[in-house]
Amino acid sequence: MSRLFLIYRDTQDFMTMASKRALFGTDGIRGTANTAPMTVEVAQKLGQAAGLYFMRNPSRRHSVVLGKDTRLSGYMIECALVAGFLSAGMDVILVGPLPTPAIAMLTRSLRADLGVMISASHNPFTDNGIKLFGPDGFKLSDDVEGEIETLMGEDLSGRLASPEQIGRASRLNDAAGRYIENAKASFPRGLRLDGLKIVLDCANGSAYRVAPTALWELGAEVIKIGCSPDGLNINDGVGSTHPEKLCAAVKEHKADFGIALDGDADRVLIADENGTLVDGDQILGLIAKFWKQHDRLRSTTVVATVMSNMGLEKALSEVGLELQRTAVGDRYVVERMREIGGNLGGEQSGHMVLSDYATTGDGLIAALQVLAVSVETKKPASEICKVFEPFPQLLKNVRYSGVSPLSSPELAAAKSWAEERLAGRGRLVLRASGTEPLIRVMAEAEEEALVVEVVDHVCDAIRAITGH
């Protein structure tokens, strides 16, 4: 559920808001399908506003690449966006279900003015979302999203295309093949996956065709789960948010690796040959250390978020690398990477940004880098994926309704108490979810009992404030 949905329940409210980026969250627009903000009216208005914003050269045609995941509501939102873009005079290139990073890649490759992905990522099928990419393949900045949202609140009828300038829609039939070849090109030349048995869970999402094909073409034996989407089963008990099925399948089939993607395949988790789950921090640490050994890092700084474990920070410092943290969200990781000229960043949740190959998180490409380490070193997953011993860390979510309690003095007092208890021995992260009405409370320290005490105290304070 979108945070915005709690405040604005009618479509017209979205059209008349004066504040910037009330509609856009941490990763585009997201909410319950067919309910504001994820309605036909909002999607069509977004298509018109974004189309007009990026049509800056009246002497040429402009185009947008439009992809989606496998949610039933994707058909509805796709049609509404197409209508909006065409009415603004922008041509639409339809590519169907493909991973989010594929849309970013195709936007650059096809020299399009804009890329759009219809997806709610790891959320259930009842939700959907819209993510926007600029012509460079990067997610839009907060400022640009704010300008587009301002346009959405204006009367655009006098700025739409004349009858002869209305856009055209076409389908790119080889879009999947282009992405597969791009992903395979990230795997070291001369190496193969021959002899490796891999369980692949695509979350019944957007990678259900391209990911198995890419791994098979590189030589792996692929055992597929979560590759039979029906519009209603995306992320339903499968994928990176439900890795239990993957871990069990790895043990059952005596596989060498397990790979779990989420609904739009921009994040990944790994299971080793014992069925033990490997999170994004371990994956990031593995790639960072391996790339440093092979002189592939363009900076001594690796970028992660405030949620990444202190154990990762310690492990990187031991090999001469610095960990810089950003707000949660791969877009913020990418922004920091671009600022420092780095080529590696990621999130504990499994977003891995390898900017030599992709402009956003790409679960398949990240998985291929882990597989490459195993092939090159001839070591099993359990040996290469245990990069550091994580500090005890606890994350709890507290649901609220109405106004967020983050700014309340009672919560500020609870936070101060917790920080005093940690006293330099750990850290506390308190933030609102970008996609649901939740306050996320995370703490970590070397002492597990201290972590539990701190998190429970802050969660109790939030419940007292909200009455939940």
C-alpha positions as CSV (number, residue, x, y, z in Angstrom):
1,M,0.0,0.0,0.0
2,S,1.3,3.4,-0.9
3,R,1.9,6.0,1.8
4,L,0.0,8.4,-0.4
5,F,-3.0,6.2,-0.5
6,L,-3.6,6.9,3.2
7,I,-4.1,10.5,2.6
8,Y,-5.5,10.9,-0.9
9,R,-8.2,8.4,-1.7
10,D,-9.8,10.1,-4.8
11,T,-8.1,10.3,-8.2
12,Q,-8.9,14.0,-8.4
13,D,-6.9,14.7,-5.3
14,F,-3.8,13.5,-7.1
15,M,-4.5,15.9,-10.0
16,T,-4.8,19.0,-7.8
17,M,-2.0,18.5,-5.3
18,A,0.3,21.5,-5.0
19,S,3.2,19.7,-3.2
20,K,6.0,18.1,-5.3
21,R,6.6,14.4,-5.2
22,A,3.6,13.5,-3.1
23,L,2.8,11.0,-5.7
24,F,6.3,9.5,-6.3
25,G,7.8,7.4,-3.5
26,T,11.3,6.0,-3.1
27,D,10.9,3.9,-6.3
28,G,8.4,5.5,-8.6
29,I,4.6,5.4,-8.0
30,R,3.1,2.4,-6.2
31,G,-0.2,1.3,-4.7
32,T,-3.1,-1.1,-4.9
33,A,-4.1,-1.8,-8.5
34,N,-7.3,0.0,-9.6
35,T,-7.2,2.2,-6.5
36,A,-5.6,5.6,-6.3
37,P,-2.9,6.3,-7.2
38,M,-2.7,3.1,-9.4
39,T,-5.7,4.0,-11.5
40,V,-6.2,4.3,-15.3
41,E,-6.7,8.1,-14.9
42,V,-3.4,8.6,-13.0
43,A,-1.5,6.4,-15.4
44,Q,-2.9,8.2,-18.5
45,K,-2.1,11.6,-16.9
46,L,1.4,10.4,-16.1
47,G,1.9,9.3,-19.7
48,Q,0.9,12.7,-20.9
49,A,2.9,14.7,-18.4
50,A,6.1,12.6,-18.8
51,G,5.7,12.6,-22.5
52,L,5.5,16.3,-22.7
53,Y,8.4,16.8,-20.3
54,F,10.8,14.7,-22.4
55,M,9.6,16.0,-25.8
56,R,12.2,18.7,-26.1
57,N,13.0,18.8,-29.8
58,P,9.9,19.6,-32.0
59,S,11.9,18.7,-35.1
60,R,12.1,15.0,-34.4
61,R,9.9,12.1,-33.2
62,H,10.3,11.0,-29.6
63,S,9.9,7.5,-28.1
64,V,9.4,5.7,-24.9
65,V,10.3,2.0,-24.1
66,L,7.4,0.5,-22.1
67,G,7.8,-2.8,-20.2
68,K,6.0,-4.6,-17.4
69,D,6.1,-7.6,-15.1
70,T,3.5,-10.4,-15.0
71,R,0.8,-8.9,-12.8
72,L,-2.7,-9.0,-14.2
73,S,-3.1,-5.3,-13.6
74,G,-0.2,-4.6,-15.9
75,Y,-2.5,-4.9,-19.0
76,M,-4.7,-2.1,-17.6
77,I,-1.9,0.2,-16.6
78,E,0.0,-0.4,-19.9
79,C,-3.0,0.6,-22.0
80,A,-3.5,3.7,-20.0
81,L,0.1,4.8,-20.2
82,V,0.2,4.1,-24.0
83,A,-2.9,6.3,-24.4
84,G,-1.2,9.1,-22.4
85,F,2.1,8.9,-24.3
86,L,0.4,8.7,-27.7
87,S,-1.8,11.7,-27.0
88,A,1.3,13.7,-26.1
89,G,2.8,12.8,-29.4
90,M,5.3,10.3,-28.2
91,D,5.8,6.9,-30.0
92,V,5.7,3.9,-27.7
93,I,7.9,0.8,-28.0
94,L,6.2,-2.1,-26.3
95,V,8.5,-5.0,-25.0
96,G,6.1,-7.0,-22.8
97,P,7.3,-8.7,-19.6
98,L,11.0,-8.1,-19.0
99,P,13.1,-7.3,-15.9
100,T,13.4,-3.7,-14.8
101,P,17.1,-3.5,-15.7
102,A,16.2,-4.6,-19.3
103,I,14.0,-1.6,-19.7
104,A,16.9,0.7,-18.5
105,M,19.2,-1.1,-21.0
106,L,16.8,-0.9,-23.9
107,T,16.1,2.8,-23.3
108,R,19.8,3.6,-23.9
109,S,20.2,1.0,-26.6
110,L,17.3,2.3,-28.7
111,R,18.1,5.9,-28.0
112,A,14.7,6.4,-26.5
113,D,13.8,9.6,-24.6
114,L,12.2,7.7,-21.7
115,G,11.9,4.2,-20.2
116,V,8.9,3.0,-18.2
117,M,8.6,-0.2,-16.1
118,I,5.2,-1.3,-14.8
119,S,5.9,-3.2,-11.6
120,A,5.5,-3.3,-7.9
121,S,8.8,-5.3,-7.5
122,H,8.5,-7.7,-4.6
123,N,5.0,-6.7,-3.6
124,P,2.0,-9.1,-4.1
125,F,0.0,-9.1,-7.3
126,T,-2.7,-6.8,-5.8
127,D,-0.2,-3.9,-6.0
128,N,1.4,-2.3,-9.0
129,G,3.8,0.5,-9.7
130,I,5.4,2.7,-12.4
131,K,9.1,3.4,-12.5
132,L,10.6,6.0,-14.9
133,F,14.1,6.0,-16.5
134,G,15.7,8.9,-18.4
135,P,17.3,8.6,-21.8
136,D,20.6,7.7,-20.1
137,G,19.0,4.6,-18.5
138,F,19.1,6.0,-15.0
139,K,16.1,6.5,-12.7
140,L,14.9,10.0,-12.6
141,S,16.0,12.4,-9.8
142,D,13.6,13.6,-7.2
143,D,13.6,17.0,-8.9
144,V,12.6,15.7,-12.3
145,E,9.9,13.5,-10.7
146,G,8.6,16.6,-8.9
147,E,8.4,18.6,-12.2
148,I,6.5,15.7,-13.9
149,E,4.1,15.6,-10.9
150,T,3.5,19.3,-11.1
151,L,2.6,18.9,-14.8
152,M,0.2,16.2,-13.8
153,G,-1.7,18.7,-11.7
154,E,-2.1,21.1,-14.6
155,D,-4.6,21.2,-17.5
156,L,-2.6,19.7,-20.4
157,S,-5.4,19.7,-23.0
158,G,-4.0,22.7,-24.9
159,R,-0.5,21.1,-25.1
160,L,-1.4,17.6,-26.4
161,A,-0.6,16.5,-30.0
162,S,-2.5,17.7,-33.0
163,P,-4.3,14.9,-34.9
164,E,-1.4,14.4,-37.4
165,Q,1.2,14.4,-34.5
166,I,-0.4,11.7,-32.4
167,G,2.2,8.9,-31.6
168,R,2.4,5.4,-32.9
169,A,2.7,2.2,-30.9
170,S,4.8,-0.8,-32.0
171,R,6.2,-4.0,-30.5
172,L,9.9,-4.9,-30.3
173,N,9.9,-8.6,-30.9
174,D,13.6,-9.2,-30.1
175,A,13.6,-7.3,-26.8
176,A,14.1,-10.4,-24.7
177,G,17.0,-11.6,-26.9
178,R,18.7,-8.3,-26.6
179,Y,18.6,-8.4,-22.8
180,I,19.8,-12.0,-22.7
181,E,22.8,-11.2,-24.8
182,N,23.6,-8.1,-22.7
183,A,23.4,-10.2,-19.5
184,K,25.6,-12.9,-21.0
185,A,28.2,-10.3,-22.0
186,S,28.8,-9.5,-18.3
187,F,30.1,-13.0,-17.7
188,P,33.9,-13.3,-18.2
189,R,34.8,-14.2,-21.8
190,G,36.1,-17.8,-22.1
191,L,34.3,-19.1,-19.0
192,R,31.3,-21.4,-19.0
193,L,28.8,-22.8,-16.5
194,D,29.2,-26.3,-17.8
195,G,28.8,-28.9,-15.0
196,L,26.9,-26.6,-12.6
197,K,23.4,-27.4,-11.5
198,I,21.5,-24.3,-10.6
199,V,18.0,-23.9,-9.1
200,L,16.5,-20.7,-10.4
201,D,13.5,-19.0,-8.8
202,C,12.0,-16.2,-10.9
203,A,9.2,-15.4,-8.5
204,N,6.7,-16.0,-11.3
205,G,7.8,-12.5,-12.4
206,S,9.4,-10.7,-15.3
207,A,12.5,-12.8,-15.7
208,Y,10.6,-16.1,-16.1
209,R,11.8,-16.5,-19.7
210,V,15.0,-14.6,-20.0
211,A,16.9,-15.7,-16.8
212,P,16.6,-19.5,-17.4
213,T,17.6,-19.0,-21.1
214,A,20.7,-17.0,-20.2
215,L,21.9,-19.5,-17.7
216,W,21.2,-22.5,-20.0
217,E,23.0,-20.8,-22.9
218,L,26.1,-20.3,-20.7
219,G,26.1,-24.1,-20.1
220,A,24.3,-24.6,-16.8
221,E,21.7,-27.2,-15.9
222,V,18.7,-25.2,-14.8
223,I,16.0,-26.4,-12.4
224,K,13.2,-23.8,-12.6
225,I,10.7,-22.8,-9.9
226,G,8.6,-19.7,-9.9
227,C,8.6,-19.6,-13.7
228,S,4.9,-20.2,-14.4
229,P,3.2,-16.8,-14.0
230,D,-0.6,-16.6,-14.2
231,G,-1.1,-12.9,-13.4
232,L,-2.0,-13.6,-9.8
233,N,1.0,-15.6,-8.4
234,I,3.9,-13.2,-8.7
235,N,6.0,-13.3,-5.4
236,D,3.4,-15.7,-4.0
237,G,5.5,-17.9,-1.8
238,V,8.4,-17.7,-4.2
239,G,11.3,-15.4,-5.1
240,S,13.8,-13.5,-3.1
241,T,11.2,-12.4,-0.5
242,H,10.2,-16.1,0.1
243,P,13.5,-18.0,-0.3
244,E,12.5,-21.1,1.7
245,K,11.3,-22.9,-1.4
246,L,14.6,-22.2,-3.2
247,C,16.7,-23.4,-0.3
248,A,14.7,-26.6,0.0
249,A,15.0,-27.2,-3.8
250,V,18.8,-26.8,-3.7
251,K,19.1,-29.6,-1.1
252,E,16.5,-31.8,-2.8
253,H,18.2,-31.6,-6.2
254,K,21.8,-31.6,-4.8
255,A,22.4,-28.4,-6.8
256,D,25.5,-26.3,-6.7
257,F,23.7,-22.9,-6.4
258,G,20.3,-21.5,-5.9
259,I,19.3,-18.1,-7.4
260,A,16.2,-16.2,-6.3
261,L,15.0,-13.1,-8.1
262,D,12.1,-10.9,-7.2
263,G,9.1,-9.9,-9.3
264,D,10.9,-7.4,-11.5
265,A,14.4,-9.1,-11.2
266,D,16.3,-6.1,-10.0
267,R,17.3,-7.9,-6.8
268,V,18.8,-11.3,-6.1
269,L,19.6,-13.7,-3.2
270,I,21.8,-16.8,-3.4
271,A,21.6,-20.2,-1.8
272,D,24.8,-22.3,-1.4
273,E,25.0,-26.0,-2.1
274,N,23.8,-26.7,1.5
275,G,20.7,-24.6,1.0
276,T,22.0,-21.8,3.2
277,L,20.8,-18.4,2.2
278,V,23.3,-15.6,1.2
279,D,22.0,-12.1,1.5
280,G,22.9,-9.0,-0.4
281,D,25.6,-7.9,2.0
282,Q,27.6,-11.1,1.5
283,I,27.1,-10.9,-2.3
284,L,28.3,-7.3,-2.3
285,G,31.3,-8.2,-0.2
286,L,32.2,-11.1,-2.4
287,I,32.1,-9.1,-5.6
288,A,34.0,-6.2,-4.0
289,K,36.9,-8.3,-2.8
290,F,37.1,-10.3,-6.0
291,W,37.0,-7.2,-8.2
292,K,39.7,-5.5,-6.0
293,Q,41.9,-8.6,-6.5
294,H,41.5,-8.3,-10.2
295,D,41.9,-4.5,-10.4
296,R,38.3,-4.0,-11.6
297,L,37.1,-1.5,-9.0
298,R,37.1,2.1,-10.2
299,S,37.1,3.4,-6.7
300,T,38.2,2.3,-3.3
301,T,34.7,3.1,-2.1
302,V,31.8,0.6,-2.2
303,V,28.3,2.1,-1.7
304,A,25.6,0.5,0.4
305,T,22.6,1.7,2.5
306,V,22.0,2.3,6.1
307,M,20.6,-1.2,6.4
308,S,23.9,-3.0,5.5
309,N,25.6,-4.9,8.3
310,M,28.5,-3.5,10.1
311,G,30.3,-6.7,9.5
312,L,30.4,-5.8,5.8
313,E,32.0,-2.5,6.6
314,K,34.6,-4.2,8.8
315,A,35.4,-6.8,6.1
316,L,35.9,-4.2,3.4
317,S,38.1,-2.1,5.6
318,E,40.4,-5.0,6.1
319,V,41.2,-5.1,2.4
320,G,41.6,-1.3,2.1
321,L,38.0,-0.5,0.9
322,E,35.6,2.0,2.4
323,L,31.9,1.5,2.7
324,Q,29.7,4.6,2.2
325,R,26.0,4.4,3.2
326,T,23.0,6.1,1.6
327,A,19.3,6.1,2.2
328,V,17.5,2.9,1.4
329,G,16.8,2.5,-2.3
330,D,19.0,1.5,-5.2
331,R,18.4,4.9,-6.9
332,Y,20.2,6.6,-3.9
333,V,23.0,4.0,-4.2
334,V,23.4,4.8,-7.9
335,E,23.4,8.5,-7.2
336,R,26.3,8.2,-4.7
337,M,28.2,5.8,-7.1
338,R,28.0,8.4,-9.8
339,E,29.2,11.2,-7.4
340,I,32.3,9.2,-6.4
341,G,32.9,7.5,-9.8
342,G,32.4,4.1,-8.3
343,N,31.2,1.0,-10.2
344,L,29.9,-1.2,-7.3
345,G,27.1,-0.7,-4.8
346,G,24.2,-2.6,-3.4
347,E,21.6,-3.3,-0.7
348,Q,21.2,-6.0,1.9
349,S,17.9,-6.9,0.2
350,G,19.7,-8.0,-2.9
351,H,19.8,-4.9,-5.2
352,M,23.3,-5.1,-6.7
353,V,24.4,-2.2,-9.0
354,L,27.3,-3.1,-11.2
355,S,27.6,0.1,-13.3
356,D,30.0,-1.5,-15.8
357,Y,27.0,-3.5,-17.0
358,A,23.8,-1.9,-15.8
359,T,22.4,1.5,-14.7
360,T,20.2,0.0,-12.0
361,G,20.0,-3.1,-9.9
362,D,20.2,-6.3,-12.0
363,G,19.6,-9.6,-10.2
364,L,20.7,-11.8,-13.1
365,I,23.9,-9.9,-13.8
366,A,24.8,-9.9,-10.1
367,A,24.2,-13.7,-9.9
368,L,26.5,-14.2,-12.9
369,Q,29.3,-12.4,-11.1
370,V,28.9,-14.7,-8.1
371,L,28.9,-17.7,-10.5
372,A,32.0,-16.3,-12.2
373,V,33.9,-16.3,-8.9
374,S,33.0,-19.9,-8.3
375,V,34.1,-21.0,-11.8
376,E,37.3,-19.0,-11.7
377,T,38.4,-20.1,-8.2
378,K,36.9,-23.7,-8.6
379,K,35.4,-23.2,-5.1
380,P,31.9,-24.1,-4.0
381,A,29.3,-21.5,-3.1
382,S,29.6,-22.2,0.7
383,E,33.2,-21.3,0.6
384,I,33.1,-18.1,-1.5
385,C,29.9,-16.7,-0.2
386,K,30.9,-16.5,3.5
387,V,32.7,-13.2,3.3
388,F,32.2,-12.0,6.8
389,E,30.7,-12.8,10.1
390,P,27.6,-10.5,10.5
391,F,27.0,-8.5,13.6
392,P,23.7,-9.4,15.3
393,Q,21.1,-7.4,13.6
394,L,17.3,-7.2,14.2
395,L,14.7,-5.5,12.0
396,K,11.1,-5.1,13.0
397,N,8.2,-3.3,11.3
398,V,5.5,-1.5,13.1
399,R,2.3,-0.7,11.1
400,Y,0.6,2.7,11.6
401,S,-2.4,4.5,10.3
402,G,-2.8,8.2,9.6
403,V,0.1,10.5,10.1
404,S,3.6,9.0,10.4
405,P,4.8,8.9,14.1
406,L,8.4,9.6,13.0
407,S,8.3,13.3,14.0
408,S,6.6,12.8,17.4
409,P,8.5,13.9,20.5
410,E,7.8,10.6,22.2
411,L,9.6,8.7,19.5
412,A,12.5,11.1,19.6
413,A,12.8,10.4,23.3
414,A,12.8,6.6,22.7
415,K,15.4,7.0,19.9
416,S,17.7,9.1,22.2
417,W,17.4,6.4,24.9
418,A,18.3,3.7,22.4
419,E,21.3,5.6,21.1
420,E,22.6,6.1,24.6
421,R,22.3,2.4,25.3
422,L,24.2,1.6,22.1
423,A,26.8,4.2,23.1
424,G,29.1,3.7,20.1
425,R,28.8,-0.1,20.2
426,G,26.3,-0.3,17.5
427,R,23.8,1.7,15.6
428,L,20.0,2.3,15.2
429,V,18.1,3.0,12.0
430,L,14.6,4.3,12.1
431,R,12.8,5.0,8.9
432,A,9.4,4.9,7.1
433,S,8.8,2.3,4.4
434,G,8.6,3.8,1.0
435,T,5.9,1.5,-0.1
436,E,3.8,0.6,2.9
437,P,2.5,2.4,6.1
438,L,5.3,0.9,8.2
439,I,8.0,2.2,10.4
440,R,11.1,0.1,10.1
441,V,13.2,-0.2,13.2
442,M,16.7,-1.8,12.8
443,A,19.5,-2.1,15.3
444,E,22.8,-3.9,15.3
445,A,25.7,-4.4,17.7
446,E,28.1,-7.0,18.8
447,E,25.8,-8.0,21.7
448,E,22.5,-9.7,20.5
449,A,20.7,-9.0,23.8
450,L,21.4,-5.3,23.5
451,V,20.0,-5.3,19.9
452,V,16.8,-7.0,21.0
453,E,16.4,-4.6,24.0
454,V,16.9,-1.5,21.8
455,V,14.5,-2.6,19.0
456,D,11.8,-3.7,21.3
457,H,11.9,-0.5,23.3
458,V,11.5,1.7,20.1
459,C,8.8,-0.6,18.7
460,D,6.9,-0.4,22.0
461,A,7.1,3.4,21.8
462,I,5.7,3.5,18.3
463,R,2.8,1.2,19.2
464,A,2.0,3.5,22.2
465,I,2.0,6.5,20.0
466,T,-0.1,5.0,17.2
467,G,-2.4,2.9,19.5
468,H,-1.6,-0.3,17.6
